[in-house]
Amino acid sequence: MSESAPIAQTPVDPRLLEVLVCPVTRGVLEYDRARNELISRSARLAYPIRDGAPIMLPEEARTLEDNES
């Protein structure tokens, strides 16, 4: 079994991060650079960022674990 190469992260435009809100709660999002996600603490969701574009669909989001609150 071969090891997977790390996924290259494309930087997100900081101006984009300033205007984006959670589509579920309309609340503030936090950028998690290590996981390349936008975190909505109020909705307990983490939206992935792929090729520099945030995927703001709740069905694509990861549910936050209890220890991530």
C-alpha positions, 0 to 999 in steps of 0.5 A, a space after each residue: 500500500 502506498 502512502 498518500 502525498 499531502 494535499 497541496 493547499 491553495 491559499 484563500 483570498 483574505 477578502 473573501 474570508 471577510 465577507 463569507 458567513 455560515 449558510 446555516 446560521 449566517 454567523 461568523 466563520 473561522 479559518 482553520 489553516 491546518 485543516 483547510 476549512 472554514 469553521 462555524 461554531 454556532 452550526 458545529 460545521 466545518 466547510 472544506 476549502 478545495 482548490 482555494 474555493 470554500 465549499 459552502 454547502 451544508 451537505 459537504 460540511 463535516 460535523 464538528 466533534 465534541 472536543 472541537 467546540 
